[in-house]
Amino acid sequence: MGSSSSSYAPKAIYLDVDGKVQKVVFSRHCSPCDIKELLCSSSNIPRNTAIMMVDPEGALVSIDPTMPTNSPNSLYKVVPLSTGQLGEKEDMFQNVLSQVADQFSRAFRINELKTEVTNRLAMLEKRVELEGLKVVEIEKCKNDLKKLRDEMTSRGGGRVNCPCKYNFSDDGKKVTPRRDVPNYPKYTLSQETVEALKKPTFDVWHWEHNEMLSCLEYMYHDLGLVKEFNMNPITLKRWLLAIQENYRNNPFHNFRHCFCVSQMMYGMIHLCNLQEKLTLTDMGILMTAAVCHDLDHPGYNNTYQINARTELAVRYNDISPLENHHCAVAFQILSLPECNIFANVDPEAFKQIRQAIITLILATDMARHGEILDSFKHKVDNFDFTNEEHVTCLKMVLIKCCDISNEVRPTEVAEPWVDCLLEEYFMQSDREKSEGLPVAPFMDRDKVTKPTAQIGFIKFVLIPMFETVMKLFPQIEEIMVQPLRDSRDHYEELKQIDDAMTEGSSFVIKFRKDFKNLD
């Protein structure tokens, strides 16, 4: 009870007010503001004046209910604060407040800044696109003027145009991309994808067409080809769209195959360090030939074209009709100003680039396989990267490797391609049978199996060619040659299983017949 009563006892302090002792009594539960007012009135100081209290030694005493008591012999003194002191404190307080407010303002403005940056980027992209469209329109006008001049010259000379039965312009209905403005979505490639693109193990089945277009676009930028040939980025997009739309939806020879071959070329460039050995022009020729190498493939090979006497075979005199057609479509696309990625290249340099691309695409005709590989074998032991003939031969072999490189990839990536190829083969052999044309055994659905289709091709075509390239680039053995050997072994095992099952089936049938005869 005693301690409880003492907590309610008032508190008293003694002040020096104009030399007189002034006793001030207040409750222990008063607020600091109430105590300050009491001190002001006791010291004859106007209310609401900023004050401080000091002991006889000049030390500050806190003004609150917990302040220490004193005696009449040790008086406290109440001192009003000067304007200067008050102003400094207010300035400090205002400064702290403004800093806090500034921090809050910055925090709340982050989203606004993000939105502003995004909007500005979108505006810049739109401007770049519009500038690109202007360039395209200018090129179109130049092209129209050139055509008009040629027409006027032709009329002035009294020449008569001779109509050709096989008019190539009839084939160009799809050449101009259907989408006038390149609008496939942008994909920011992850670092994992960027690294995977450089390897033969890349899984080409996981990507949609728009994603493959973005990957191809990235390859051209990454290799420095856009800068080297001063390509308009909008034109590169248009060209890639035109390429994609001029690959047919065949089971095998389609746009995914184009991407597959181009990605393998990009991978071999990195794996073999070709950037250190060949020129950027060579890089551009290799990549562009890979992208264009099967354009507008009809799904029926050269043998069919020649035997059926198709328009392509007649036009190209039975000499690599498909490969010549791929070249023609490629350069018909490049002849369009809006799709000409080489528009800023010197005309003389373009002639050389054009000839080099044609040479590489024509090299993909398997009828020339032995000839090209023999030529490379004679050069590889004393290969000279400064010798133009040697380099051209290497580029021909590289595009051949990439064109038929599916078995280099992991089994789960490679095997679906075998199914696609056999489906296309069977479509052709069925048509050949219906038209009374010769049928190749390896394409006949009644005679071929997956193992028999692959074993001979891997043993006698793929492994000898890649092992020859390995002499020049030993680093490909583990990543490219060994998977081919493993694939050969895999299909040989499958063939042994098939043979055993066939032999078992034959034995069962013979046993049943013999048993029936005994009855």
C-alpha distance (Angstrom), angle and dihedral (degrees) to the residues before:
residue distance angle dihedral
M1 . . .
G2 3.81 . .
S3 3.80 94.5 .
S4 3.78 91.4 45.5
S5 3.82 92.0 52.7
S6 3.82 92.5 47.9
S7 3.81 91.8 56.2
Y8 3.81 88.9 64.3
A9 3.84 95.7 46.5
P10 3.82 112.9 115.6
K11 3.75 120.8 -109.9
A12 3.81 123.9 -127.2
I13 3.81 131.5 -160.1
Y14 3.80 130.9 177.9
L15 3.81 124.5 -129.6
D16 3.78 135.2 -163.9
V17 3.81 104.0 -130.3
D18 3.80 112.3 177.6
G19 3.84 91.0 -32.1
K20 3.81 94.3 -48.6
V21 3.80 128.8 106.9
Q22 3.79 112.8 -112.3
K23 3.83 119.5 -171.9
V24 3.83 115.9 -148.4
V25 3.79 120.3 -167.0
F26 3.83 123.6 -169.4
S27 3.77 139.2 161.0
R28 3.78 119.5 -96.7
H29 3.82 87.2 -125.7
C30 3.81 96.4 58.1
S31 3.79 117.7 120.3
P32 3.84 119.6 -115.9
C33 3.84 89.1 -111.4
D34 3.84 91.8 55.8
I35 3.80 90.9 48.0
K36 3.84 90.9 50.5
E37 3.82 91.1 52.4
L38 3.82 90.2 48.7
L39 3.80 91.0 50.3
C40 3.83 91.6 48.4
S41 3.82 93.2 51.9
S42 3.82 91.6 44.8
S43 3.83 91.0 51.2
N44 3.83 95.5 45.1
I45 3.82 90.5 -113.1
P46 3.84 120.1 140.4
R47 3.79 114.6 -101.4
N48 3.81 119.4 -99.1
T49 3.81 90.1 29.0
A50 3.77 113.5 141.6
I51 3.82 106.2 -113.7
M52 3.77 142.3 172.8
M53 3.78 130.8 -160.0
V54 3.82 126.0 -137.9
D55 3.82 134.9 -172.6
P56 3.88 123.2 -129.0
E57 3.82 89.0 -84.6
G58 3.82 92.9 53.9
A59 3.82 95.9 -108.2
L60 3.80 116.9 143.5
V61 3.78 117.4 -106.4
S62 3.78 118.5 -154.3
I63 3.80 113.6 -117.1
D64 3.79 104.0 -135.4
P65 3.85 137.8 97.4
T66 3.82 91.2 -85.2
M67 3.83 95.0 59.3
P68 3.83 113.4 129.4
T69 3.82 116.4 -100.6
N70 3.82 120.8 -120.6
S71 3.82 138.1 -165.1
P72 3.83 133.9 -119.6
N73 3.80 86.4 -99.1
S74 3.82 92.6 58.0
L75 3.80 106.3 43.8
Y76 3.81 126.1 -169.7
K77 3.79 119.3 -139.6
V78 3.83 126.9 -146.3
V79 3.81 112.4 -142.5
P80 3.85 124.2 -171.5
L81 3.84 112.6 -130.7
S82 3.81 116.2 -114.1
T83 3.85 120.9 -119.3
G84 3.79 91.0 -111.5
Q85 3.78 93.7 54.6
L86 3.77 91.2 46.3
G87 3.79 92.3 47.3
E88 3.82 92.2 52.6
K89 3.80 91.0 52.0
E90 3.79 92.0 46.6
D91 3.81 90.5 48.2
M92 3.78 90.7 50.5
F93 3.79 91.3 47.4
Q94 3.81 91.4 47.7
N95 3.81 90.7 48.5
V96 3.82 91.7 52.6
L97 3.80 90.5 46.7
S98 3.82 92.4 50.2
Q99 3.85 91.3 49.8
V100 3.80 91.4 51.0
A101 3.80 90.6 46.9
D102 3.81 90.3 49.3
Q103 3.83 91.4 52.3
F104 3.81 91.1 50.2
S105 3.80 90.3 47.2
R106 3.81 92.1 52.4
A107 3.80 91.9 47.9
F108 3.79 92.2 51.8
R109 3.82 92.9 44.4
I110 3.85 95.9 57.0
N111 3.79 93.1 87.4
E112 3.80 90.7 45.0
L113 3.82 89.9 52.2
K114 3.82 91.6 48.4
T115 3.80 90.5 51.8
E116 3.80 91.0 47.5
V117 3.83 92.8 49.7
T118 3.83 91.4 47.5
N119 3.81 91.3 50.1
R120 3.79 92.2 48.7
L121 3.82 91.8 49.6
A122 3.80 90.1 50.1
M123 3.82 89.8 51.1
L124 3.81 91.5 49.8
E125 3.82 91.8 48.9
K126 3.80 89.6 50.0
R127 3.81 90.3 51.0
V128 3.81 91.3 50.2
E129 3.80 89.9 49.8
L130 3.81 92.2 48.6
E131 3.80 90.6 48.7
G132 3.79 88.4 51.0
L133 3.80 90.7 51.1
K134 3.80 89.9 51.0
V135 3.81 90.1 54.1
V136 3.80 89.8 49.4
E137 3.83 91.9 50.8
I138 3.82 90.9 49.1
E139 3.81 90.5 50.8
K140 3.81 90.1 48.6
C141 3.80 90.4 52.8
K142 3.82 91.4 49.5
N143 3.79 90.0 49.9
D144 3.83 92.2 49.3
L145 3.81 91.0 49.1
K146 3.80 91.0 50.3
K147 3.82 91.2 50.7
L148 3.81 90.4 48.4
R149 3.83 91.7 50.6
D150 3.81 91.3 48.6
E151 3.79 91.0 49.1
M152 3.81 92.3 49.3
T153 3.81 91.1 47.3
S154 3.79 90.1 49.7
R155 3.80 92.7 51.0
G156 3.79 93.0 44.4
G157 3.80 90.7 54.6
G158 3.79 91.5 52.2
R159 3.84 91.6 -122.5
V160 3.76 120.5 155.4
N161 3.82 120.1 -143.2
C162 3.79 112.0 -123.0
P163 3.83 112.9 -138.1
C164 3.81 112.6 -132.6
K165 3.79 122.0 -146.4
Y166 3.80 90.8 -137.7
N167 3.77 100.7 48.9
F168 3.78 107.7 -174.3
S169 3.81 93.2 -156.6
D170 3.80 88.7 70.6
D171 3.80 88.9 67.4
G172 3.80 93.6 56.3
K173 3.78 99.2 76.7
K174 3.81 92.4 113.8
V175 3.78 97.7 36.9
T176 3.81 96.1 97.5
P177 3.82 108.5 67.4
R178 3.80 113.5 -110.8
R179 3.82 92.0 -133.1
D180 3.78 106.5 73.2
V181 3.80 94.6 -159.0
P182 3.82 120.0 41.5
N183 3.78 101.2 -111.2
Y184 3.79 107.0 157.6
P185 3.83 108.6 136.9
K186 3.77 119.4 -93.9
Y187 3.80 115.2 -113.5
T188 3.78 119.7 -162.3
L189 3.79 102.2 -145.7
S190 3.80 114.3 -136.0
Q191 3.79 118.9 -127.2
E192 3.81 87.5 -110.5
T193 3.83 91.1 56.9
V194 3.81 92.1 44.8
E195 3.81 90.5 55.0
A196 3.83 93.4 42.4
L197 3.83 91.0 53.2
K198 3.81 88.9 65.3
K199 3.82 93.6 58.4
P200 3.84 133.3 78.2
T201 3.82 88.6 -132.6
F202 3.84 91.0 70.5
D203 3.82 110.6 132.7
V204 3.81 105.8 -129.9
W205 3.81 94.2 -176.5
H206 3.82 96.4 73.3
W207 3.80 97.0 67.1
E208 3.81 133.9 88.3
H209 3.81 120.4 -141.2
N210 3.81 93.3 -100.6
E211 3.81 90.4 51.6
M212 3.81 91.6 49.1
L213 3.82 89.2 51.3
S214 3.82 89.6 52.8
C215 3.82 90.6 49.1
L216 3.83 91.6 51.0
E217 3.81 89.9 47.8
Y218 3.81 89.3 51.3
M219 3.83 91.6 51.2
Y220 3.82 92.0 55.2
H221 3.81 90.7 49.9
D222 3.82 94.6 42.7
L223 3.82 94.2 51.5
G224 3.82 90.4 50.6
L225 3.82 93.2 -115.8
V226 3.82 94.9 128.6
K227 3.80 89.6 56.2
E228 3.82 95.5 39.3
F229 3.83 94.6 53.4
N230 3.82 93.7 32.8
M231 3.82 89.9 -123.3
N232 3.79 120.2 -173.6
P233 3.86 103.1 -123.3
I234 3.82 90.1 -139.3
T235 3.82 89.9 53.1
L236 3.82 90.0 50.7
K237 3.82 89.2 54.9
R238 3.82 91.8 48.2
W239 3.79 91.6 48.4
L240 3.81 92.9 50.6
L241 3.82 90.6 49.1
A242 3.82 90.6 50.6
I243 3.82 89.9 49.1
Q244 3.80 92.5 50.6
E245 3.80 93.1 48.2
N246 3.80 92.0 50.3
Y247 3.79 94.1 58.9
R248 3.80 110.9 90.3
N249 3.81 124.7 -132.8
N250 3.80 94.9 -104.4
P251 3.81 119.9 153.3
F252 3.84 91.1 -112.8
H253 3.81 114.0 1.6
N254 3.81 96.3 63.2
F255 3.80 139.2 115.5
R256 3.82 92.8 -78.4
H257 3.82 88.3 58.1
C258 3.82 88.4 50.3
F259 3.82 89.4 52.2
C260 3.81 90.8 45.0
V261 3.82 92.7 54.8
S262 3.83 92.9 43.1
Q263 3.83 92.3 49.4
M264 3.82 90.6 49.7
M265 3.82 89.6 50.5
Y266 3.82 89.6 50.4
G267 3.82 88.6 48.5
M268 3.81 93.6 50.0
I269 3.80 91.0 48.6
H270 3.81 88.6 58.5
L271 3.82 97.0 37.0
C272 3.82 93.9 50.1
N273 3.85 94.1 39.0
L274 3.81 89.1 -124.6
Q275 3.81 90.8 161.8
E276 3.81 87.2 71.6
K277 3.81 94.2 47.0
L278 3.82 106.2 35.9
T279 3.80 133.2 46.1
L280 3.79 125.3 -103.6
T281 3.81 87.1 -111.5
D282 3.82 88.3 58.4
M283 3.84 89.0 50.1
G284 3.81 90.1 52.5
I285 3.82 91.6 48.3
L286 3.83 92.5 49.4
M287 3.82 94.7 47.6
T288 3.81 96.0 42.7
A289 3.81 93.0 47.1
A290 3.82 89.3 50.2
V291 3.81 91.9 50.4
C292 3.83 93.0 48.0
H293 3.82 101.2 34.6
D294 3.85 98.4 107.1
L295 3.82 102.8 25.8
D296 3.82 114.2 162.1
H297 3.83 92.3 -1.4
P298 3.85 105.4 179.6
G299 3.82 94.6 -149.6
Y300 3.84 94.6 -110.2
N301 3.80 119.1 96.6
N302 3.81 132.1 -127.2
T303 3.81 93.0 -91.2
Y304 3.79 90.4 59.4
Q305 3.83 92.1 44.3
I306 3.82 91.2 53.6
N307 3.81 97.3 40.9
A308 3.82 92.5 46.0
R309 3.83 91.0 44.2
T310 3.78 91.1 -131.9
E311 3.79 124.0 -175.0
L312 3.82 90.4 -99.7
A313 3.82 92.6 52.6
V314 3.81 91.4 48.9
R315 3.81 92.8 46.2
Y316 3.81 93.9 51.0
N317 3.82 97.6 35.8
D318 3.83 93.5 -117.1
I319 3.83 89.9 -64.1
S320 3.83 109.5 130.2
P321 3.81 91.1 -44.5
L322 3.82 95.6 180.0
E323 3.80 96.0 45.3
N324 3.81 90.9 47.9
H325 3.80 88.8 50.2
H326 3.83 92.0 50.3
C327 3.82 89.0 53.4
A328 3.79 92.6 47.4
V329 3.82 93.4 51.0
A330 3.83 90.6 45.6
F331 3.79 92.7 56.0
Q332 3.78 93.3 39.6
I333 3.82 86.6 60.2
L334 3.82 90.9 46.4
S335 3.81 89.9 50.6
L336 3.82 88.8 67.6
P337 3.84 108.0 91.8
E338 3.81 91.8 -140.8
C339 3.84 90.8 55.1
N340 3.81 101.7 36.6
I341 3.80 105.5 116.1
F342 3.83 88.7 177.0
A343 3.82 94.4 53.5
N344 3.82 92.0 116.5
V345 3.80 95.4 48.3
D346 3.79 120.0 106.9
P347 3.87 109.3 -97.4
E348 3.80 92.9 -122.6
A349 3.80 91.5 49.3
F350 3.82 90.0 47.9
K351 3.82 90.5 55.6
Q352 3.81 89.3 57.5
I353 3.83 92.5 45.3
R354 3.81 90.7 49.3
Q355 3.80 92.6 49.9
A356 3.81 91.8 47.4
I357 3.83 93.0 50.7
I358 3.82 90.8 48.7
T359 3.82 89.9 50.1
L360 3.81 91.7 53.2
I361 3.81 96.4 45.7
L362 3.82 91.5 48.2
A363 3.82 87.7 51.5
T364 3.81 90.1 65.3
D365 3.84 90.6 73.0
M366 3.83 101.6 110.0
A367 3.81 89.2 -148.8
R368 3.84 85.7 75.3
H369 3.82 95.3 46.7
G370 3.81 97.5 107.1
E371 3.79 94.0 44.7
I372 3.84 94.1 50.9
L373 3.82 95.8 43.0
D374 3.83 92.5 48.6
S375 3.80 90.0 51.3
F376 3.81 90.6 51.5
K377 3.83 92.6 47.1
H378 3.81 89.7 57.2
K379 3.82 90.8 53.8
V380 3.81 104.4 36.6
D381 3.83 98.8 79.2
N382 3.83 91.5 55.4
F383 3.79 98.5 25.7
D384 3.81 115.8 171.2
F385 3.81 117.9 -163.4
T386 3.81 89.2 -163.2
N387 3.81 91.1 58.7
E388 3.82 110.1 92.8
E389 3.81 93.2 -155.0
H390 3.81 91.4 52.3
V391 3.82 92.4 48.4
T392 3.83 92.3 48.4
C393 3.81 90.3 51.4
L394 3.83 90.4 49.1
K395 3.81 91.4 51.1
M396 3.82 90.3 50.9
V397 3.80 90.8 52.3
L398 3.82 92.0 45.7
I399 3.80 93.8 55.3
K400 3.82 89.5 45.8
C401 3.82 90.0 52.6
C402 3.81 92.0 49.4
D403 3.81 93.4 45.4
I404 3.83 93.4 58.4
S405 3.80 99.2 27.4
N406 3.81 101.1 112.4
E407 3.81 93.5 109.8
V408 3.82 89.2 58.5
R409 3.81 88.3 68.8
P410 3.83 125.0 80.6
T411 3.84 114.2 -73.5
E412 3.81 93.8 -109.0
V413 3.82 89.2 55.8
A414 3.83 97.9 38.7
E415 3.80 102.2 43.8
P416 3.85 97.5 63.7
W417 3.82 87.4 57.2
V418 3.83 89.5 59.3
D419 3.81 89.3 55.2
C420 3.82 90.4 49.2
L421 3.82 92.2 49.1
L422 3.81 93.3 48.1
E423 3.80 90.2 49.2
E424 3.81 89.7 54.7
Y425 3.83 91.1 45.0
F426 3.82 91.6 51.0
M427 3.83 91.1 49.8
Q428 3.81 88.7 54.5
S429 3.84 95.9 44.6
D430 3.81 91.1 48.4
R431 3.80 89.1 52.9
E432 3.80 92.0 45.6
K433 3.80 90.3 52.5
S434 3.80 92.0 49.4
E435 3.82 91.1 48.9
G436 3.82 94.7 44.8
L437 3.82 93.5 -114.8
P438 3.83 126.7 143.6
V439 3.83 113.9 -85.6
A440 3.83 122.3 -146.2
P441 3.84 110.6 -130.8
F442 3.81 92.4 -132.7
M443 3.83 88.8 59.5
D444 3.81 98.7 44.8
R445 3.81 112.0 106.9
D446 3.84 89.0 -151.3
K447 3.81 93.7 57.3
V448 3.79 110.9 28.4
T449 3.81 131.1 76.1
K450 3.76 129.2 -174.5
P451 3.85 94.3 -103.2
T452 3.84 94.5 46.1
A453 3.82 90.0 47.5
Q454 3.80 92.8 53.5
I455 3.81 108.2 34.0
G456 3.82 97.8 67.3
F457 3.81 93.0 40.4
I458 3.80 93.0 51.4
K459 3.84 95.5 42.7
F460 3.79 99.9 43.4
V461 3.83 104.6 26.9
L462 3.81 112.9 22.3
I463 3.81 104.3 36.3
P464 3.86 96.2 44.9
M465 3.82 91.3 48.9
F466 3.81 96.3 46.0
E467 3.82 92.1 43.7
T468 3.82 88.7 54.4
V469 3.82 90.3 51.8
M470 3.82 87.6 47.3
K471 3.82 89.3 65.1
L472 3.81 88.0 65.4
F473 3.81 96.4 35.3
P474 3.85 109.4 29.2
Q475 3.81 90.8 178.0
I476 3.82 91.4 76.2
E477 3.82 94.1 66.9
E478 3.79 98.2 85.2
I479 3.82 96.6 36.2
M480 3.82 101.5 37.8
V481 3.81 114.1 10.2
Q482 3.81 99.2 44.5
P483 3.86 92.4 52.7
L484 3.84 87.5 54.7
R485 3.80 90.8 53.4
D486 3.81 90.0 47.7
S487 3.80 90.4 49.5
R488 3.81 90.9 51.1
D489 3.82 90.2 51.8
H490 3.82 90.7 47.0
Y491 3.81 93.9 54.3
E492 3.82 92.3 43.1
E493 3.81 88.9 55.9
L494 3.82 90.0 48.9
K495 3.81 89.7 50.4
Q496 3.82 91.3 51.8
I497 3.80 89.4 52.2
D498 3.83 91.1 48.0
D499 3.81 91.1 48.1
A500 3.81 91.8 49.0
M501 3.79 91.3 50.0
T502 3.80 91.6 47.6
E503 3.81 91.0 48.4
G504 3.81 90.2 48.1
S505 3.79 91.8 50.0
S506 3.81 91.0 49.4
F507 3.81 90.8 50.1
V508 3.82 92.1 51.0
I509 3.82 91.9 49.3
K510 3.83 91.5 48.3
F511 3.82 91.3 46.7
R512 3.81 91.3 51.8
K513 3.80 91.5 49.8
D514 3.81 92.2 48.6
F515 3.81 91.4 47.0
K516 3.80 90.9 49.7
N517 3.82 91.0 51.4
L518 3.82 90.0 53.7
D519 3.79 89.0 58.3
